[in-house]
Amino acid sequence: MVYSAIIGTILEAIFGFQYLVDIVIGIFLLVAFGIGIKRGLWRSLWRLIFVILVLALVNVFALGALETFVNEGFWTMTGMAVTINLGGTPEVFTSVQQFVAGISQYAETLGTLSPSSIYADADFLVAFSLALSRTIGWMVVVLATMVVTWLVSGFLWLVLWGPLLKDLKKKKVKFLGGLLGLAQGYVYALVLAISFSPIAAGLGAIQNPAEAPYAAFGAIVPMVANGLRPENSLILSITDPSNPFGFFTALITFEHDSTTYNIGATLVSFVEATDTPQS
């Protein structure tokens, strides 16, 4: 018990530190700068262009397919299911939509959520679930471009751009390569914040993690989520982390009955409306 209290105090100090997010981002940017120096100007430039191109294409052409896949397709393909104890009854969910609807139904049964609330409206929950799935899918896409597409961009460099720039690539201009690596790292931080911002805000809004429907997250998850919110960062403060330079409105909003909703604000409101009040 004493050790748990000590660990809890330490975690509160760490995730309550004002500059924690900037420290994490700063370390990431230093690594990106080092990689850029190693690769040099031209390969770093190609990598930056490739990353922006992939993310732009997904944002423009693939958001609809992405949200459908995350909502149901991935679960069906993998046979994945999540079991959560709701009021002593284990409930099995096989889609994001089922999970959201299950929490809503539990809160309504418990009397926390009014039947007239928009969060008890089945049609609204469908639109909200798809929007939330889009947000999760975007995070996966960004992480995939950080890991998987190194192979693709590296292959294209070796077979296409490398030979075409044979003479230029000998002049690595390492410092400029480092700056481009830094720019690439900053782009990653910004576009990842688009998804992480609403999810962190939603998890951070949990006030009673001791009881269903959010007991599965425990007390640590809301604390970590609040501590790592992109809005806490000075480095990212040149723009709105949830919608950098206003380029991602289609990603952070959704419509229902001709009304436009912000995903982050709606997720926070949904958690607050369905959370079990503390006694």
C-alpha positions as CSV (number, residue, x, y, z in Angstrom):
1,M,0.0,0.0,0.0
2,V,2.8,2.4,0.9
3,Y,4.7,1.5,-2.2
4,S,1.6,2.1,-4.3
5,A,1.2,5.5,-2.8
6,I,4.9,6.4,-3.4
7,I,4.7,5.2,-7.0
8,G,1.5,7.2,-7.5
9,T,3.1,10.4,-6.1
10,I,6.1,9.9,-8.4
11,L,3.9,9.5,-11.4
12,E,1.8,12.5,-10.5
13,A,5.0,14.6,-10.3
14,I,6.3,13.3,-13.6
15,F,3.1,13.7,-15.6
16,G,2.2,16.9,-13.9
17,F,5.5,18.5,-15.0
18,Q,4.8,21.5,-17.2
19,Y,7.4,20.8,-19.8
20,L,7.1,17.0,-20.0
21,V,5.6,17.0,-23.5
22,D,8.3,19.4,-24.8
23,I,11.1,17.2,-23.3
24,V,9.6,14.1,-25.2
25,I,9.2,16.0,-28.4
26,G,12.7,17.6,-28.0
27,I,14.3,14.2,-27.7
28,F,12.4,13.0,-30.7
29,L,13.5,16.0,-32.7
30,L,17.2,15.5,-31.7
31,V,17.0,11.9,-33.0
32,A,15.4,13.2,-36.2
33,F,18.2,15.8,-36.6
34,G,20.9,13.1,-36.1
35,I,19.3,10.8,-38.7
36,G,19.1,13.7,-41.1
37,I,22.8,14.5,-40.7
38,K,23.6,10.8,-41.3
39,R,21.5,10.7,-44.5
40,G,22.6,14.1,-45.9
41,L,20.6,16.7,-47.8
42,W,19.2,15.0,-50.8
43,R,18.0,11.8,-49.2
44,S,16.5,13.7,-46.3
45,L,14.8,16.0,-48.7
46,W,13.3,12.9,-50.6
47,R,12.2,11.4,-47.3
48,L,10.4,14.6,-46.2
49,I,8.7,14.9,-49.6
50,F,7.6,11.2,-49.5
51,V,6.2,11.5,-45.9
52,I,4.2,14.7,-46.8
53,L,2.9,13.1,-50.0
54,V,1.7,9.9,-48.3
55,L,-0.1,11.7,-45.5
56,A,-1.6,14.2,-48.0
57,L,-2.9,11.3,-50.2
58,V,-4.4,9.5,-47.2
59,N,-6.0,12.7,-45.9
60,V,-7.6,13.5,-49.3
61,F,-8.6,10.1,-50.7
62,A,-8.6,7.4,-48.0
63,L,-10.2,8.8,-44.8
64,G,-13.6,7.1,-45.6
65,A,-12.1,3.7,-46.2
66,L,-9.8,4.1,-43.2
67,E,-12.6,4.8,-40.7
68,T,-14.7,1.9,-42.0
69,F,-11.7,-0.5,-41.7
70,V,-10.9,0.6,-38.1
71,N,-14.5,0.6,-37.0
72,E,-15.3,-3.0,-38.2
73,G,-13.0,-4.3,-40.9
74,F,-9.9,-4.7,-38.7
75,W,-11.9,-6.5,-36.0
76,T,-13.4,-8.9,-38.5
77,M,-10.1,-9.6,-40.3
78,T,-8.2,-10.4,-37.1
79,G,-11.1,-11.9,-35.0
80,M,-10.3,-9.3,-32.4
81,A,-12.6,-8.7,-29.5
82,V,-12.5,-6.6,-26.3
83,T,-14.2,-7.8,-23.1
84,I,-15.0,-5.1,-20.5
85,N,-16.8,-5.7,-17.2
86,L,-19.8,-3.4,-17.1
87,G,-21.6,-3.5,-13.7
88,G,-20.5,-7.1,-13.0
89,T,-21.4,-8.3,-16.5
90,P,-18.6,-9.0,-19.0
91,E,-19.5,-7.4,-22.3
92,V,-17.7,-8.4,-25.5
93,F,-17.2,-5.8,-28.2
94,T,-16.1,-6.5,-31.8
95,S,-16.1,-3.0,-33.2
96,V,-15.6,0.6,-32.2
97,Q,-19.3,1.3,-32.7
98,Q,-20.3,-1.6,-30.4
99,F,-17.9,-0.3,-27.7
100,V,-19.3,3.3,-27.9
101,A,-22.9,2.0,-28.0
102,G,-22.2,-0.3,-25.1
103,I,-20.9,2.4,-22.9
104,S,-23.9,4.6,-23.8
105,Q,-26.3,1.8,-23.0
106,Y,-24.7,1.1,-19.7
107,A,-24.8,4.7,-18.6
108,E,-28.4,5.0,-19.6
109,T,-29.3,1.8,-17.7
110,L,-27.4,3.1,-14.7
111,G,-29.4,6.4,-14.8
112,T,-26.3,8.5,-15.5
113,L,-27.2,9.3,-19.1
114,S,-30.6,10.7,-19.9
115,P,-32.5,8.8,-22.7
116,S,-33.1,12.2,-24.4
117,S,-29.3,12.9,-24.5
118,I,-27.7,12.9,-28.0
119,Y,-25.3,10.3,-26.7
120,A,-28.2,7.9,-26.3
121,D,-29.2,8.5,-30.0
122,A,-28.2,5.4,-32.0
123,D,-27.8,7.3,-35.3
124,F,-25.6,9.9,-33.7
125,L,-23.5,7.2,-32.1
126,V,-22.9,5.6,-35.5
127,A,-21.6,8.9,-36.9
128,F,-19.5,9.5,-33.8
129,S,-18.0,6.0,-33.8
130,L,-17.0,6.4,-37.4
131,A,-15.4,9.7,-36.7
132,L,-13.5,8.2,-33.7
133,S,-12.4,5.3,-35.9
134,R,-11.0,7.9,-38.4
135,T,-9.0,9.5,-35.6
136,I,-7.6,6.2,-34.4
137,G,-6.8,5.2,-38.0
138,W,-5.0,8.4,-38.7
139,M,-2.7,7.7,-35.7
140,V,-2.0,4.3,-37.1
141,V,-1.2,5.8,-40.6
142,V,1.2,8.3,-39.1
143,L,3.0,5.6,-37.0
144,A,3.1,3.4,-40.1
145,T,4.8,6.1,-42.2
146,M,7.4,6.5,-39.4
147,V,8.2,2.7,-39.5
148,V,7.0,0.8,-42.5
149,T,7.5,3.4,-45.2
150,W,11.2,3.7,-44.5
151,L,11.5,0.5,-46.6
152,V,9.4,1.9,-49.4
153,S,11.0,5.4,-49.5
154,G,14.5,3.7,-49.2
155,F,13.8,1.4,-52.0
156,L,12.6,4.2,-54.3
157,W,15.7,6.2,-53.4
158,L,18.0,3.3,-54.3
159,V,16.3,2.4,-57.7
160,L,15.0,5.8,-58.8
161,W,16.2,9.0,-57.2
162,G,19.6,7.8,-56.1
163,P,20.7,7.0,-59.7
164,L,19.2,10.2,-61.1
165,L,20.9,12.3,-58.5
166,K,24.2,10.3,-58.7
167,D,26.4,13.4,-58.8
168,L,24.4,15.5,-56.3
169,K,24.1,12.9,-53.7
170,K,27.8,12.7,-53.2
171,K,27.5,16.2,-51.7
172,K,25.6,15.2,-48.6
173,V,25.6,18.7,-47.0
174,K,25.1,17.1,-43.7
175,F,24.0,20.1,-41.7
176,L,21.2,20.9,-44.1
177,G,20.3,17.2,-44.1
178,G,20.0,17.5,-40.3
179,L,17.7,20.5,-40.7
180,L,15.5,18.6,-43.1
181,G,15.4,15.7,-40.7
182,L,14.4,18.1,-38.0
183,A,11.6,19.4,-40.2
184,Q,10.4,15.9,-40.9
185,G,10.4,15.1,-37.2
186,Y,8.3,18.3,-36.5
187,V,5.9,17.3,-39.2
188,Y,5.5,13.9,-37.6
189,A,4.9,15.5,-34.2
190,L,2.2,17.8,-35.6
191,V,0.3,15.2,-37.6
192,L,0.4,12.7,-34.8
193,A,-0.9,15.4,-32.4
194,I,-4.1,15.6,-34.6
195,S,-5.2,12.2,-33.4
196,F,-3.5,12.1,-30.0
197,S,-5.0,15.4,-28.9
198,P,-8.7,14.3,-28.9
199,I,-7.9,10.8,-27.5
200,A,-5.8,12.2,-24.7
201,A,-8.5,14.8,-23.9
202,G,-11.1,12.1,-23.8
203,L,-9.1,9.8,-21.6
204,G,-8.1,12.7,-19.4
205,A,-11.8,13.5,-18.8
206,I,-12.4,10.3,-16.9
207,Q,-13.2,11.3,-13.3
208,N,-14.2,8.0,-11.8
209,P,-11.8,5.3,-13.0
210,A,-12.7,3.1,-10.0
211,E,-16.0,2.1,-11.4
212,A,-17.5,1.0,-14.8
213,P,-17.7,2.0,-17.6
214,Y,-14.1,3.3,-17.5
215,A,-12.6,1.1,-14.7
216,A,-10.6,-0.8,-17.3
217,F,-8.5,2.2,-17.9
218,G,-7.5,2.6,-14.2
219,A,-6.4,5.8,-12.5
220,I,-3.0,6.0,-14.3
221,V,-4.3,6.3,-17.9
222,P,-6.2,9.6,-17.3
223,M,-3.2,11.0,-15.4
224,V,-0.8,10.0,-18.3
225,A,-3.2,11.3,-20.9
226,N,-3.5,14.7,-19.3
227,G,0.2,15.0,-18.8
228,L,1.0,14.2,-22.5
229,R,-1.7,16.3,-24.2
230,P,-0.1,18.1,-27.2
231,E,-1.8,21.3,-26.0
232,N,0.8,21.4,-23.2
233,S,3.7,21.8,-25.6
234,L,5.4,25.1,-26.3
235,I,7.1,23.6,-29.3
236,L,3.8,22.8,-31.0
237,S,2.2,26.1,-30.0
238,I,2.9,27.8,-33.3
239,T,-0.5,26.4,-34.4
240,D,-3.5,24.4,-33.1
241,P,-2.1,20.9,-32.4
242,S,-5.5,19.4,-33.2
243,N,-5.7,21.0,-36.6
244,P,-2.3,22.3,-37.8
245,F,-2.8,25.5,-39.9
246,G,-6.4,24.5,-40.5
247,F,-5.4,21.8,-43.1
248,F,-7.2,18.9,-41.3
249,T,-10.7,20.0,-40.7
250,A,-12.1,17.0,-42.5
251,L,-10.2,14.8,-40.1
252,I,-11.2,16.4,-36.8
253,T,-14.9,17.0,-37.5
254,F,-17.9,15.0,-38.4
255,E,-21.5,15.8,-39.4
256,H,-24.9,14.5,-38.0
257,D,-28.3,16.0,-39.0
258,S,-26.6,18.9,-40.8
259,T,-24.6,19.8,-37.6
260,T,-20.8,19.8,-37.5
261,Y,-19.2,18.4,-34.4
262,N,-15.5,18.5,-33.3
263,I,-14.3,15.0,-32.5
264,G,-12.2,16.0,-29.6
265,A,-14.8,18.1,-27.9
266,T,-17.5,15.5,-28.5
267,L,-15.3,12.7,-27.1
268,V,-14.7,14.7,-23.9
269,S,-18.4,15.5,-23.6
270,F,-19.3,11.8,-24.2
271,V,-17.0,10.6,-21.5
272,E,-18.3,13.2,-19.0
273,A,-21.9,12.3,-19.8
274,T,-21.4,8.5,-19.4
275,D,-18.9,8.5,-16.5
276,T,-20.3,7.1,-13.3
277,P,-20.5,9.9,-10.7
278,Q,-18.2,9.5,-7.7
279,S,-20.1,8.8,-4.5
